[in-house]
Amino acid sequence: MADSDGILVSPAPGEIRDALADGMMRLLRPAVEELDERVRGVRQSQLELREQIDGLCGELKKINEEQQVPVDLEPYVKKLMNARRRVMVVNNILQNAQERLGRLHQSVSRETARRKALLEPPNAGPVM
């Protein structure tokens, strides 16, 4: 870095650290926000899938109870229930990941605000 006289001046270690931290936050923030949005979309799809599986299980049970021909639908109902359980497990994993992303996003926002406050000079108040 050069000063106004053209003399090379090395930046203070704190300035380098702050510049790197700011750059990293600018780099990570869009990725975290995009990932958070995608996790939300997947969670919504998982919830819709679970509702569809529940409805299909109910219909299969009703058909099984009403049918005259002895076709055993119980194995299919069990498979659907197993799929529902796996969907719920994935949903829980996604929910935990989304919560961690939310905390990371808040941490990045707090750190950004803290660094901006450190870089901005304090207001001296009205001059009389």
DSSP file with accessible surface (Angstrom, degrees, kcal/mol):
  #  RESIDUE AA STRUCTURE BP1 BP2  ACC     N-H-->O    O-->H-N    N-H-->O    O-->H-N    TCO  KAPPA ALPHA  PHI   PSI    X-CA   Y-CA   Z-CA
    1    1 A M              0   0  138      0, 0.0     8,-4.0     0, 0.0     2,-0.4   0.000 360.0 360.0 360.0 143.8    0.0    0.0    0.0
    2    2 A A  B     -A    8   0A  61      6,-0.3     6,-0.2     1,-0.0     2,-0.1  -0.894 360.0-140.4-115.3 143.2    1.3    3.5   -0.7
    3    3 A D    >   -     0   0   66      4,-2.5     3,-1.8    -2,-0.4    -1,-0.0  -0.196  45.5 -80.6 -86.8-171.0    0.7    6.7    1.2
    4    4 A S  T 3  S+     0   0  122      1,-0.3    -1,-0.1     2,-0.1    -2,-0.0   0.751 130.5  54.5 -67.2 -20.9    0.0   10.1   -0.3
    5    5 A D  T 3  S-     0   0  127      2,-0.1    -1,-0.3     0, 0.0     3,-0.1   0.431 119.3-107.7 -89.6  -2.1    3.8   10.7   -0.8
    6    6 A G  S <  S+     0   0   56     -3,-1.8     2,-0.4     1,-0.3    -2,-0.1   0.569  73.0 141.9  87.8   8.7    4.2    7.5   -2.8
    7    7 A I        -     0   0   99      1,-0.1    -4,-2.5    -5,-0.0     2,-0.3  -0.685  56.7-115.3 -86.1 134.6    6.0    5.7    0.1
    8    8 A L  B     -A    2   0A 145     -2,-0.4     2,-0.4    -6,-0.2    -6,-0.3  -0.540  35.5-175.7 -71.8 129.0    5.1    2.0    0.5
    9    9 A V        -     0   0   72     -8,-4.0    -3,-0.0    -2,-0.3    -1,-0.0  -0.994  21.3-131.8-126.5 129.4    3.4    1.4    3.8
   10   10 A S        -     0   0  105     -2,-0.4    -8,-0.0     1,-0.1     2,-0.0  -0.618  29.8-113.4 -81.1 139.7    2.5   -2.1    5.0
   11   11 A P        -     0   0   45      0, 0.0    -1,-0.1     0, 0.0     5,-0.0  -0.320  36.2 -96.8 -69.0 154.9   -1.0   -2.4    6.3
   12   12 A A    >>  -     0   0   47      1,-0.1     4,-1.9     4,-0.0     3,-0.5  -0.369  31.5-115.7 -67.8 149.3   -1.5   -3.2   10.0
   13   13 A P  H 3> S+     0   0  110      0, 0.0     4,-2.5     0, 0.0     5,-0.2   0.870 116.7  55.6 -56.1 -35.7   -2.1   -6.9   10.8
   14   14 A G  H 3> S+     0   0   23      1,-0.2     4,-2.8     2,-0.2     5,-0.2   0.879 105.0  52.3 -65.1 -35.8   -5.6   -6.0   12.1
   15   15 A E  H <> S+     0   0  108     -3,-0.5     4,-2.6     2,-0.2    -1,-0.2   0.906 110.1  48.1 -66.9 -40.6   -6.5   -4.4    8.7
   16   16 A I  H  X S+     0   0   83     -4,-1.9     4,-2.7     2,-0.2     5,-0.2   0.943 113.4  47.5 -64.0 -46.2   -5.3   -7.5    6.8
   17   17 A R  H  X S+     0   0  149     -4,-2.5     4,-2.8     1,-0.2    -2,-0.2   0.928 113.4  48.0 -61.4 -45.0   -7.3   -9.8    9.2
   18   18 A D  H  X S+     0   0   30     -4,-2.8     4,-2.7     2,-0.2    -1,-0.2   0.905 111.8  49.8 -63.7 -40.4  -10.4   -7.6    8.8
   19   19 A A  H  X S+     0   0   65     -4,-2.6     4,-2.5     2,-0.2    -2,-0.2   0.921 113.2  46.4 -65.3 -42.2  -10.1   -7.5    5.1
   20   20 A L  H  X S+     0   0  114     -4,-2.7     4,-2.6     2,-0.2    -2,-0.2   0.921 113.5  48.6 -65.2 -44.0   -9.8  -11.2    4.9
   21   21 A A  H  X S+     0   0   20     -4,-2.8     4,-2.6    -5,-0.2    -2,-0.2   0.921 112.3  48.9 -62.4 -42.3  -12.7  -11.8    7.2
   22   22 A D  H  X S+     0   0   46     -4,-2.7     4,-2.5     1,-0.2    -2,-0.2   0.923 112.0  48.9 -64.1 -42.3  -14.9   -9.4    5.3
   23   23 A G  H  X S+     0   0   37     -4,-2.5     4,-2.0     1,-0.2    -2,-0.2   0.911 111.4  49.2 -63.2 -41.3  -13.9  -11.1    2.0
   24   24 A M  H  X S+     0   0  114     -4,-2.6     4,-2.8     2,-0.2     5,-0.2   0.909 111.1  49.5 -65.4 -41.3  -14.7  -14.5    3.5
   25   25 A M  H  X S+     0   0   20     -4,-2.6     4,-2.5     1,-0.2    -2,-0.2   0.916 110.9  49.7 -64.7 -40.3  -18.1  -13.3    4.8
   26   26 A R  H  < S+     0   0  175     -4,-2.5    -1,-0.2     1,-0.2    -2,-0.2   0.863 114.3  46.5 -64.9 -33.5  -18.9  -11.8    1.4
   27   27 A L  H  X S+     0   0  134     -4,-2.0     4,-0.7    -5,-0.2    -2,-0.2   0.909 118.0  40.0 -73.5 -41.9  -18.0  -15.1   -0.2
   28   28 A L  H  X S+     0   0   84     -4,-2.8     4,-2.8     1,-0.2     5,-0.3   0.817  99.2  73.0 -80.3 -33.2  -19.9  -17.3    2.2
   29   29 A R  H  X S+     0   0   70     -4,-2.5     4,-2.7    -5,-0.2     5,-0.2   0.927  98.6  44.9 -54.5 -50.9  -23.1  -15.3    2.7
   30   30 A P  H  > S+     0   0   74      0, 0.0     4,-2.7     0, 0.0    -1,-0.2   0.913 114.7  50.0 -61.9 -38.0  -24.6  -16.0   -0.8
   31   31 A A  H  X S+     0   0   55     -4,-0.7     4,-2.7     2,-0.2     5,-0.2   0.925 112.0  47.0 -65.5 -42.6  -23.7  -19.7   -0.5
   32   32 A V  H  X S+     0   0   12     -4,-2.8     4,-2.6     2,-0.2    -1,-0.2   0.929 113.8  47.9 -64.6 -43.4  -25.3  -20.0    2.9
   33   33 A E  H  X S+     0   0   90     -4,-2.7     4,-2.2    -5,-0.3    -2,-0.2   0.916 113.5  47.2 -65.4 -41.2  -28.4  -18.2    1.8
   34   34 A E  H  X S+     0   0  101     -4,-2.7     4,-2.5    -5,-0.2    -2,-0.2   0.931 113.3  48.3 -66.2 -43.1  -28.7  -20.3   -1.3
   35   35 A L  H  X S+     0   0   91     -4,-2.7     4,-2.5    -5,-0.2    -2,-0.2   0.917 110.4  51.9 -63.1 -41.2  -28.2  -23.5    0.6
   36   36 A D  H  X S+     0   0   23     -4,-2.6     4,-2.2    -5,-0.2    -1,-0.2   0.920 110.1  48.9 -61.3 -42.9  -30.7  -22.4    3.2
   37   37 A E  H  X S+     0   0  117     -4,-2.2     4,-2.0     1,-0.2    -1,-0.2   0.912 111.7  48.9 -65.3 -40.4  -33.3  -21.7    0.5
   38   38 A R  H  X S+     0   0  159     -4,-2.5     4,-2.5     2,-0.2    -1,-0.2   0.890 109.0  52.5 -67.5 -38.1  -32.7  -25.1   -1.1
   39   39 A V  H  X S+     0   0   14     -4,-2.5     4,-2.8     1,-0.2    -1,-0.2   0.916 107.8  52.6 -63.3 -40.9  -33.0  -26.9    2.2
   40   40 A R  H  X S+     0   0  114     -4,-2.2     4,-2.3     1,-0.2    -2,-0.2   0.921 109.8  48.9 -58.6 -44.2  -36.4  -25.1    2.8
   41   41 A G  H  X S+     0   0   36     -4,-2.0     4,-2.3     2,-0.2    -2,-0.2   0.913 111.9  47.6 -63.4 -42.2  -37.5  -26.4   -0.6
   42   42 A V  H  X S+     0   0   65     -4,-2.5     4,-2.7     2,-0.2    -2,-0.2   0.914 110.5  52.2 -66.5 -40.8  -36.5  -29.9    0.1
   43   43 A R  H  X S+     0   0   55     -4,-2.8     4,-2.4     2,-0.2    -1,-0.2   0.920 109.4  49.9 -60.9 -41.8  -38.1  -29.9    3.5
   44   44 A Q  H  X S+     0   0   99     -4,-2.3     4,-2.3     1,-0.2    -1,-0.2   0.932 111.3  48.7 -63.1 -42.5  -41.4  -28.7    1.9
   45   45 A S  H  X S+     0   0   70     -4,-2.3     4,-2.7     1,-0.2    -2,-0.2   0.897 110.0  52.3 -63.3 -39.4  -41.1  -31.5   -0.7
   46   46 A Q  H  X S+     0   0   35     -4,-2.7     4,-2.6     2,-0.2    -1,-0.2   0.904 109.1  49.5 -63.2 -42.0  -40.5  -34.0    2.1
   47   47 A L  H  X S+     0   0   46     -4,-2.4     4,-2.2     2,-0.2    -2,-0.2   0.920 112.0  47.9 -63.7 -42.4  -43.6  -32.8    4.0
   48   48 A E  H  X S+     0   0   97     -4,-2.3     4,-2.3     2,-0.2    -2,-0.2   0.912 111.8  50.3 -64.8 -40.6  -45.7  -33.1    0.9
   49   49 A L  H  X S+     0   0   81     -4,-2.7     4,-2.7     2,-0.2    -2,-0.2   0.920 109.1  51.3 -63.2 -42.5  -44.3  -36.6    0.2
   50   50 A R  H  X S+     0   0   65     -4,-2.6     4,-2.7     1,-0.2    -1,-0.2   0.920 109.6  50.1 -61.2 -42.0  -45.1  -37.7    3.7
   51   51 A E  H  X S+     0   0  125     -4,-2.2     4,-2.4     1,-0.2    -1,-0.2   0.918 111.1  49.2 -62.7 -41.2  -48.7  -36.4    3.4
   52   52 A Q  H  X S+     0   0  139     -4,-2.3     4,-2.6     2,-0.2    -2,-0.2   0.908 111.3  49.2 -65.2 -40.9  -49.1  -38.3    0.1
   53   53 A I  H  X S+     0   0   15     -4,-2.7     4,-2.9     2,-0.2     5,-0.2   0.922 110.5  50.9 -64.3 -42.8  -47.7  -41.5    1.7
   54   54 A D  H  X S+     0   0   60     -4,-2.7     4,-2.2     2,-0.2    -2,-0.2   0.926 112.0  47.2 -59.6 -44.6  -50.0  -41.1    4.6
   55   55 A G  H  X S+     0   0   43     -4,-2.4     4,-2.4     2,-0.2    -2,-0.2   0.923 112.5  48.8 -63.9 -41.9  -53.0  -40.7    2.3
   56   56 A L  H  X S+     0   0   88     -4,-2.6     4,-2.8     2,-0.2     5,-0.2   0.908 109.6  52.4 -66.0 -39.9  -51.9  -43.7    0.2
   57   57 A C  H  X S+     0   0    5     -4,-2.9     4,-2.5     1,-0.2    -1,-0.2   0.925 110.1  49.1 -60.7 -43.6  -51.5  -45.9    3.3
   58   58 A G  H  X S+     0   0   39     -4,-2.2     4,-2.3    -5,-0.2    -2,-0.2   0.917 111.7  48.3 -61.7 -44.4  -55.0  -44.9    4.4
   59   59 A E  H  X S+     0   0   97     -4,-2.4     4,-2.8     2,-0.2     5,-0.2   0.916 111.7  49.7 -63.4 -43.0  -56.5  -45.7    1.0
   60   60 A L  H  X S+     0   0   31     -4,-2.8     4,-2.7     2,-0.2    -2,-0.2   0.905 110.8  49.6 -64.0 -39.7  -54.7  -49.1    0.9
   61   61 A K  H  X S+     0   0   95     -4,-2.5     4,-2.1    -5,-0.2    -1,-0.2   0.916 111.9  48.8 -63.8 -41.6  -55.9  -50.0    4.3
   62   62 A K  H  X S+     0   0   93     -4,-2.3     4,-2.0     2,-0.2    -2,-0.2   0.927 112.8  47.1 -64.6 -44.3  -59.4  -49.1    3.4
   63   63 A I  H  X S+     0   0   81     -4,-2.8     4,-1.7     1,-0.2    -2,-0.2   0.916 110.7  52.9 -61.6 -43.1  -59.2  -51.1    0.2
   64   64 A N  H  < S+     0   0   45     -4,-2.7    -1,-0.2     1,-0.2    -2,-0.2   0.885 111.6  45.7 -60.5 -39.5  -57.7  -54.0    2.1
   65   65 A E  H  < S+     0   0  159     -4,-2.1    -1,-0.2     1,-0.2    -2,-0.2   0.842 118.0  42.5 -73.3 -33.1  -60.7  -53.9    4.6
   66   66 A E  H  < S+     0   0  128     -4,-2.0    -2,-0.2    -5,-0.2    -1,-0.2   0.629  88.6 108.0 -90.3 -15.0  -63.4  -53.6    1.9
   67   67 A Q     <  -     0   0   56     -4,-1.7    -3,-0.0    -5,-0.2    -4,-0.0  -0.322  50.1-161.1 -72.8 149.8  -62.1  -56.1   -0.6
   68   68 A Q  S    S+     0   0  181      2,-0.0    -1,-0.1    -2,-0.0    -4,-0.0   0.759  75.2  74.8 -92.8 -33.8  -63.8  -59.5   -1.2
   69   69 A V  S    S-     0   0   97      1,-0.1     2,-2.3     2,-0.0    -2,-0.1  -0.674  91.4-119.3 -84.3 131.7  -60.8  -61.1   -3.0
   70   70 A P        +     0   0  127      0, 0.0     2,-0.6     0, 0.0    -1,-0.1  -0.434  52.9 153.0 -75.5  77.1  -58.1  -62.1   -0.5
   71   71 A V        -     0   0   73     -2,-2.3     2,-0.9    -7,-0.1    -4,-0.1  -0.943  42.8-133.0-102.5 123.7  -55.2  -60.1   -1.9
   72   72 A D        +     0   0  103     -2,-0.6     4,-0.2     1,-0.2    -8,-0.0  -0.682  33.4 167.9 -84.2 108.7  -52.8  -59.3    0.8
   73   73 A L     >  +     0   0   24     -2,-0.9     4,-2.3     1,-0.2     3,-0.5   0.463  53.2  97.7 -93.9  -3.3  -51.9  -55.6    0.7
   74   74 A E  H  > S+     0   0   75      1,-0.2     4,-2.8     2,-0.2     5,-0.2   0.878  78.4  54.2 -57.4 -40.9  -50.2  -55.6    4.1
   75   75 A P  H  > S+     0   0   58      0, 0.0     4,-2.2     0, 0.0    -1,-0.2   0.903 110.8  47.5 -61.6 -35.3  -46.7  -56.0    2.7
   76   76 A Y  H  > S+     0   0  131     -3,-0.5     4,-2.4     2,-0.2    -2,-0.2   0.888 110.4  51.0 -71.6 -37.7  -47.3  -52.9    0.5
   77   77 A V  H  X S+     0   0    3     -4,-2.3     4,-2.6     2,-0.2    -1,-0.2   0.924 110.4  50.1 -63.8 -41.2  -48.6  -51.0    3.5
   78   78 A K  H  X S+     0   0  134     -4,-2.8     4,-2.5     1,-0.2    -2,-0.2   0.906 109.5  51.0 -64.0 -40.3  -45.5  -51.9    5.5
   79   79 A K  H  X S+     0   0  138     -4,-2.2     4,-2.5     1,-0.2    -1,-0.2   0.911 111.2  48.2 -63.3 -40.8  -43.3  -50.8    2.6
   80   80 A L  H  X S+     0   0   33     -4,-2.4     4,-2.7     2,-0.2    -2,-0.2   0.907 111.0  50.3 -65.5 -40.6  -45.1  -47.4    2.5
   81   81 A M  H  X S+     0   0   76     -4,-2.6     4,-2.4     2,-0.2    -2,-0.2   0.900 110.5  50.0 -65.4 -37.7  -44.8  -47.1    6.3
   82   82 A N  H  X S+     0   0   63     -4,-2.5     4,-2.4     2,-0.2    -2,-0.2   0.920 110.9  49.2 -65.0 -41.5  -41.1  -47.8    6.0
   83   83 A A  H  X S+     0   0   25     -4,-2.5     4,-2.5     1,-0.2    -2,-0.2   0.909 109.9  52.2 -63.6 -39.5  -40.8  -45.2    3.3
   84   84 A R  H  X S+     0   0   64     -4,-2.7     4,-2.4     2,-0.2    -2,-0.2   0.919 108.3  50.7 -62.2 -42.5  -42.7  -42.7    5.4
   85   85 A R  H  X S+     0   0  137     -4,-2.4     4,-2.2     1,-0.2    -2,-0.2   0.934 110.8  48.6 -61.9 -42.7  -40.3  -43.4    8.4
   86   86 A R  H  X S+     0   0  133     -4,-2.4     4,-2.6     1,-0.2    -1,-0.2   0.891 109.4  52.6 -65.9 -37.8  -37.3  -42.8    6.1
   87   87 A V  H  X S+     0   0   16     -4,-2.5     4,-2.7     1,-0.2    -1,-0.2   0.919 109.2  50.0 -62.5 -40.9  -38.8  -39.6    4.8
   88   88 A M  H  X S+     0   0   59     -4,-2.4     4,-2.4     2,-0.2    -2,-0.2   0.901 109.5  51.1 -65.9 -37.7  -39.3  -38.4    8.4
   89   89 A V  H  X S+     0   0   68     -4,-2.2     4,-2.3     2,-0.2    -2,-0.2   0.947 112.2  46.2 -63.5 -46.2  -35.7  -39.2    9.2
   90   90 A V  H  X S+     0   0   62     -4,-2.6     4,-2.8     1,-0.2    -2,-0.2   0.912 110.9  53.7 -62.4 -39.8  -34.5  -37.2    6.2
   91   91 A N  H  X S+     0   0    9     -4,-2.7     4,-2.5     1,-0.2    -1,-0.2   0.914 108.3  49.3 -61.9 -42.0  -36.8  -34.4    7.2
   92   92 A N  H  X S+     0   0   86     -4,-2.4     4,-2.4     2,-0.2    -1,-0.2   0.907 111.0  49.8 -64.2 -40.9  -35.3  -34.3   10.7
   93   93 A I  H  X S+     0   0  101     -4,-2.3     4,-2.4     1,-0.2    -2,-0.2   0.936 112.3  47.7 -62.2 -44.4  -31.8  -34.2    9.3
   94   94 A L  H  X S+     0   0   30     -4,-2.8     4,-2.8     2,-0.2    -2,-0.2   0.894 109.7  52.9 -63.7 -39.3  -32.8  -31.4    6.9
   95   95 A Q  H  X S+     0   0   64     -4,-2.5     4,-2.4     2,-0.2    -1,-0.2   0.933 110.1  47.7 -63.0 -43.7  -34.4  -29.5    9.7
   96   96 A N  H  X S+     0   0   80     -4,-2.4     4,-2.4     2,-0.2    -2,-0.2   0.915 112.4  49.6 -63.0 -41.5  -31.2  -29.8   11.9
   97   97 A A  H  X S+     0   0   23     -4,-2.4     4,-2.6     1,-0.2    -2,-0.2   0.913 110.6  50.2 -63.8 -40.3  -29.1  -28.7    8.9
   98   98 A Q  H  X S+     0   0   25     -4,-2.8     4,-2.5     2,-0.2    -2,-0.2   0.904 109.3  50.9 -66.3 -38.7  -31.4  -25.7    8.3
   99   99 A E  H  X S+     0   0   89     -4,-2.4     4,-2.4     2,-0.2    -1,-0.2   0.922 110.9  48.7 -64.1 -41.7  -31.2  -24.7   11.9
  100  100 A R  H  X S+     0   0  139     -4,-2.4     4,-2.6     2,-0.2    -2,-0.2   0.913 111.2  50.4 -63.8 -41.1  -27.4  -24.8   11.8
  101  101 A L  H  X S+     0   0   22     -4,-2.6     4,-2.9     2,-0.2    -2,-0.2   0.901 108.9  52.0 -63.0 -39.5  -27.4  -22.8    8.6
  102  102 A G  H  X S+     0   0   26     -4,-2.5     4,-2.5     2,-0.2    -2,-0.2   0.924 110.5  47.4 -61.7 -43.4  -29.7  -20.2   10.3
  103  103 A R  H  X S+     0   0  135     -4,-2.4     4,-2.4     2,-0.2    -2,-0.2   0.909 112.5  49.8 -65.0 -39.6  -27.3  -19.9   13.2
  104  104 A L  H  X S+     0   0   81     -4,-2.6     4,-2.7     2,-0.2    -2,-0.2   0.928 110.3  50.6 -63.2 -42.8  -24.4  -19.6   10.8
  105  105 A H  H  X S+     0   0   54     -4,-2.9     4,-2.5     1,-0.2    -2,-0.2   0.921 111.2  48.1 -61.7 -43.6  -26.2  -16.9    8.9
  106  106 A Q  H  X S+     0   0  111     -4,-2.5     4,-2.8     2,-0.2    -1,-0.2   0.913 111.1  51.2 -63.3 -39.9  -27.0  -15.0   12.1
  107  107 A S  H  X S+     0   0   56     -4,-2.4     4,-2.6     2,-0.2    -2,-0.2   0.921 110.4  48.4 -64.2 -43.0  -23.3  -15.3   13.2
  108  108 A V  H  X S+     0   0   14     -4,-2.7     4,-2.6     2,-0.2    -2,-0.2   0.926 112.5  49.3 -63.4 -41.8  -22.1  -14.0    9.9
  109  109 A S  H  X S+     0   0   41     -4,-2.5     4,-2.5     2,-0.2    -2,-0.2   0.924 112.2  47.4 -64.5 -43.3  -24.6  -11.1   10.1
  110  110 A R  H  X S+     0   0  157     -4,-2.8     4,-2.7     2,-0.2    -1,-0.2   0.921 113.1  48.6 -63.4 -42.5  -23.5  -10.2   13.7
  111  111 A E  H  X S+     0   0   54     -4,-2.6     4,-2.7     2,-0.2    -2,-0.2   0.906 111.2  50.3 -65.6 -39.2  -19.8  -10.4   12.7
  112  112 A T  H  X S+     0   0   16     -4,-2.6     4,-2.5     2,-0.2    -2,-0.2   0.938 112.3  46.8 -63.0 -45.5  -20.4   -8.2    9.7
  113  113 A A  H  X S+     0   0   60     -4,-2.5     4,-2.3     2,-0.2    -2,-0.2   0.909 112.4  50.6 -63.4 -40.1  -22.3   -5.6   11.8
  114  114 A R  H  X S+     0   0  115     -4,-2.7     4,-2.0     1,-0.2    -2,-0.2   0.936 111.7  47.2 -64.8 -42.7  -19.5   -5.7   14.5
  115  115 A R  H  X S+     0   0   29     -4,-2.7     4,-2.0     1,-0.2    -1,-0.2   0.888 111.0  51.3 -68.0 -38.2  -16.8   -5.2   11.9
  116  116 A K  H  X S+     0   0  123     -4,-2.5     4,-2.1     1,-0.2    -1,-0.2   0.909 109.2  51.5 -63.4 -40.0  -18.7   -2.3   10.3
  117  117 A A  H  < S+     0   0   66     -4,-2.3    -2,-0.2     1,-0.2    -1,-0.2   0.879 110.5  48.8 -64.7 -35.7  -19.1   -0.7   13.7
  118  118 A L  H  < S+     0   0  112     -4,-2.0    -1,-0.2     1,-0.2    -2,-0.2   0.850 113.4  46.7 -71.1 -33.4  -15.3   -1.1   14.3
  119  119 A L  H  < S+     0   0  121     -4,-2.0    -2,-0.2    -5,-0.2    -1,-0.2   0.793  98.1  79.3 -80.8 -28.4  -14.5    0.4   10.9
  120  120 A E  S  < S-     0   0  124     -4,-2.1     3,-0.1    -5,-0.2     0, 0.0  -0.627  86.4-119.8 -82.6 134.8  -16.9    3.4   11.1
  121  121 A P        -     0   0  107      0, 0.0    -2,-0.1     0, 0.0     2,-0.1  -0.447  35.1-104.3 -70.9 144.2  -15.6    6.3   13.2
  122  122 A P        -     0   0  121      0, 0.0     2,-0.3     0, 0.0    -4,-0.0  -0.396  36.8-104.3 -67.3 147.5  -17.9    7.1   16.2
  123  123 A N        -     0   0  161      1,-0.1    -3,-0.0    -2,-0.1     0, 0.0  -0.577  23.2-152.0 -72.4 129.7  -20.1   10.2   15.8
  124  124 A A        -     0   0  108     -2,-0.3    -1,-0.1     1,-0.2     0, 0.0   0.596  37.2-125.8 -80.9  -9.3  -18.7   13.0   17.9
  125  125 A G        -     0   0   45      2,-0.1    -1,-0.2     0, 0.0     2,-0.1  -0.278  51.8 -24.8  88.7 179.9  -22.1   14.6   18.4
  126  126 A P        -     0   0  121      0, 0.0     2,-0.5     0, 0.0    -3,-0.0  -0.364  61.4-133.0 -71.2 139.9  -23.1   18.2   17.7
  127  127 A V              0   0  141     -2,-0.1    -2,-0.1     1,-0.0    -3,-0.0  -0.808 360.0 360.0 -92.3 132.1  -20.3   20.8   17.6
  128  128 A M              0   0  219     -2,-0.5    -1,-0.0     0, 0.0     0, 0.0  -0.725 360.0 360.0-113.5 360.0  -21.1   24.0   19.6
